[in-house]
């Protein structure tokens, strides 16, 4: 399969597509159809409970593709470097370096667990099936996926984890350090940087072992996208993201086209349009990796480039739907102490009431200086939540639309379950 | 004897010939000398660097073993016994001048490649910061030199540099810079290459991300070469770099273990990049497995010599008022070759090594003991041995200006003063 074929087909201007929501709803069929197609499997899973349960959807899905994909497998526990890191992590206990929190989240994963990423790659692999030309040796017959796809799923998780770990570095430049603290923080940074590099280096060699250079290029571009995500828009001194200042719709620049997913995401027309900014931010930070991984899984199975593109869109939409779902979470229960300032509800609210931007500006030094209560009230009283739900539905529908391309089967049903579980009853 | 045991460790595979002229080398004292004419001296990898004890198969035996061994012997002896630029037959080859056209614009090309891959202005600024053309471009130079030498070896006089080989030269510099950027955050260094280091100027998270970005772009470039073997060889570099960095966090209890640990770390942190990138260019030229292995061993020996000299300069350059911080490695808690050698004579260094020179006065005391011992001399000897081995391996390729350049490069690395 030539690179030019990949290049020529992809014209997924996600930024543009979601700038005009009507186009999306027209393009994609309502979600009801897909759900009914896989209702039998779904009923088994959800009958004891009226609303779909996330954890159950995930653990049912894990059974479908064999053992869970977590990279915390025995191989890793036995590795020298990881043992080394664990040893050093213990020294950090008692300090408040964010690496500890990242490590904890890796082990006790809740709703936003990252293992689910590798799982989705495996489910997509199984749902799509593979070309009959692939020799038996390369297949995991019991699970219905290829060994190479399993390796790819592991790479996806490693890249994501590496990114989260590097994101957790403390900026030592701006920090007002209290006595005794700098050593801990410096040491924590060192370990975080090295652990992230270790994961990245492992992804490099795992990818190289797949002996598919188009795949290496695609996945490397996902690493690049993750790095780019950390530079998008305004930041406080700890690099926490802030939304950019909203500008009225009349002065938005046209969104630029994006012809090839190997090219970096264009930023034309993003500035000041907070909905586009939300899409761009989360395509870079999440959608690119999941989308490119799904696309790569289909490439490994010998599917044509058109389906590979659909795989990319599936992962991308799923990641965005997921993100919108997480953004909404802060507004489902009691008022939280803080919430994401670059979440979709906040973006819609700010765009509608630009005068609220003064609260954001208060957080230029640190997001901790922000009056979250005032912003929370504004979001709850405005239409931001309703808009976010609508946005999430669009992405869910788009993802389901792709799912429909795959033959009916347990993996497809499990993916539909996972998508179905991303719903809040507000 | 430290000298004996260490040379056994790293020169296990080297043949008698090597040992013989090893003795000659030891006798001569002038090592850190004024820079040779031509390119200015090099200092690239800060204090750090990588696997040595496993020297691999006996270097070079078997490949063209019967051609010109007498001449090689002569020239090797000459190069080591004079301690200065030897007379390589008729002309003195300056590799930088030889490759002027190939190296010209290499930093611009890297910057363009990075710029093409991001729409974030600040990311572009940080990522291109060290590609300002101020570096000595040792890695790209060695890669291109080897590429041309191997091409000449395989295809004869009319061979040209392949675009893919030049790409590998760029990639080697990019991987190197990505590791420098992460090193800067880890070591909190203030200056590099005569300007403030990245971690002083920018947010540390962004700096870490910029390092990841450079690596990602480099690995996209590798993938575009569409060679499975080259990708495997270069992905090994990244793994080695990280493993070397992890090795640097720990140390070993016993002296023998410690020296082996140091050499392995030196291989992984410095030599692997050079060795594997010259191997990659050899693979791209279509050379046979034997020639690729000679290229690899050349790079490995050159890299080891380079880092040993680096570790040595960390002790002596201050004495010569070079205007750089003294004993930077000691201050980072690292015991490099000179300290490990000095340990033989002054066992009181052992507890200091174990506590990573953290108690007050440790750094000064260790510095003094190293100078009182023969540690510097022994390090110099070891570096020289690896340099001589690199020159010997270079002679296995067909005679050409580039092949001579490889030998000269080994000398440049040994004779650099900063």
Interface residues (C-beta under 8 A of the other chain):
Chain A: X80 X81 X84 X88 X162 X163 X166 X167 X169 X170 X171 X172 X173 X174 X186 X189 X190 X193 X194 X196 X197 X198 X200 X201 X202 X204 X205 X207 X208 X209 X211 X213 X214 X216 X217 X220 X221 X223 X224 X226 X227 X228 X230 X231 X232 X235 X237 X238 X239 X262 X264 X265 X266 X267
Chain B: X116 X117 X118 X119 X120 X122 X123 X182 X185 X186 X188 X199 X200 X202 X203 X204 X205 X206 X208 X209 X210 X212 X213 X215 X216 X217 X219 X220 X222 X223 X224 X225 X226 X227 X228 X231 X232 X234 X235 X236 X238 X239 X241 X242 X243 X245 X246 X249 X250
